Amino acid sequence: MKAIFACTVVLGLLFCAACERVVSPEEYFASAQRTAAKIERDANDRIKREAAGESVQYTREQLRVAEGDLEALVDNLKHASDGGHTLATYFLAGLQDNPMFSEQTRLQTCGLYQQAMDDGLLAAAVGYYHLCDKAYERFDAQNPDHLKFLQSLEQLLLKPDTHADDYPLQAKRSLCFEENGAPAGRVGPMAAMRARAAGLVLSEDQFRAEAYYILALTRVNGSDLRDSGNIEHFDKAIALGCKDSVGLKAILQTQSRLSKNH
């Protein structure tokens, strides 16, 4: 009799587990958004206190709550990303995209950017370039991984972004719009960080400008020179509002003339 009762309990537990409602990726993402909004409200409150000359240091309890919020945010984004939610994957990559983190974390973040890029999100390709495409730093313009990335970037630019309705989106770095985040006047450290972040919330066209500028800057022909194709990419970037802060135009014109002589 006891054995039968035990089996009944086990079967009941299994039945209950099977009947538990599955949380969808969209629900996990919505939960992450609510947590992010809470974190933003706290940050805004601290910026106001900073401007008023008040202390913005965390108490031990406030720090515990803030760490819990961040853990909840990351956990929900991971669940949503694992379920195939492209934006969650992109935002998770953004949270991990920090040069102070380990090489292992960088590689994991590159995988997230790659995943979102494969899903058709142009913003993820821009993020991937800044964190992961390091061939240009080694002057290795013919690196196979770099060439594969440029091919993917060109393909993304040939069609509308499948996530066009989700823009504007936060960028971590920018070649074209970095100056947008410069704070006006003297402000506290937290206000300066917010100004920079707000300046890097880019529209789809601005991300397209970034992508064209990346192609103009890093693409070379078989002779390792930039040519008229680079100038075409550059002109498209400028037409979309890119600010040529590094003076790339003069470099392209010089190398294009050299290319014609080869």
C-alpha positions, 0 to 999 in steps of 0.5 A: 500500500505504501509503495502504491501511495509513493507511486501516486505522489511521484506521478502527481508531481510529474503531472504538475511539472508537465502542466507548468506554464512555459514562459515565452521569450517575449515574457522574459524580455518584457520582464527584463524591460521592467527591471531596466526601467526600474534601474533607469529610474534609480539612475535618474534620481541619483543624477538629480541628487548629484546635480543638487550636490548631494551624495550619490554613494550607495548604502550597503542595502542599496548596493544589494538591491542594485546588484539584485536588479542587475542579476534579474535583468541579465537572467531574463535577457539570457532566457529570452535570448536562449529562446531566440529573441534577437533584441534580448541577444543584442542587449545582453551583448551590450551589457557584456561589451566592456574592454575591462572584462576578460577575454573569455567574456569578450569571445562570448559577447562576440558570439552574441553579436554574431547571433543577432547579426545572423538574425538580420540586426544591422546594429549587431554588426556594428557592435561586432566590428568594434569589439570583435573584428580586430584584423585592422589593428594588425594591419591584416586587411585580407584576414579571412574572418575580416573579409567574411565580416565585410561580406556579411555587412554588405549583405545586410546593407542590401536589404531593409533591416528585419528589425527596423521597427525596433530602432533607435537602439543603443550603440556602445561605440561610434565612428560617426556620432561619438561627439553626439554624447558630449555633455553640455557644460560642466556636469557630474560623472553620472550625468556625463555618462548618461549624456554619452549613452543618450548620444549613442542611441542611434536610428536605423539610418545612423547605424547604416551610416556606421556600416558604410563608414566601416566598409569605407575605412577597412575594405581594400582591394587585391592590391591592399589599397582602397579604391573607388568602391571605398569612396562610394561607401564613404559618400553613402555614410556622409549622406546618412549624416556620418561625421568624418571626424578622422579625415578619411576622405583625404586618405581615400582620395589619395589611395584611390588615385594610387589604385588606378595606377596599379 
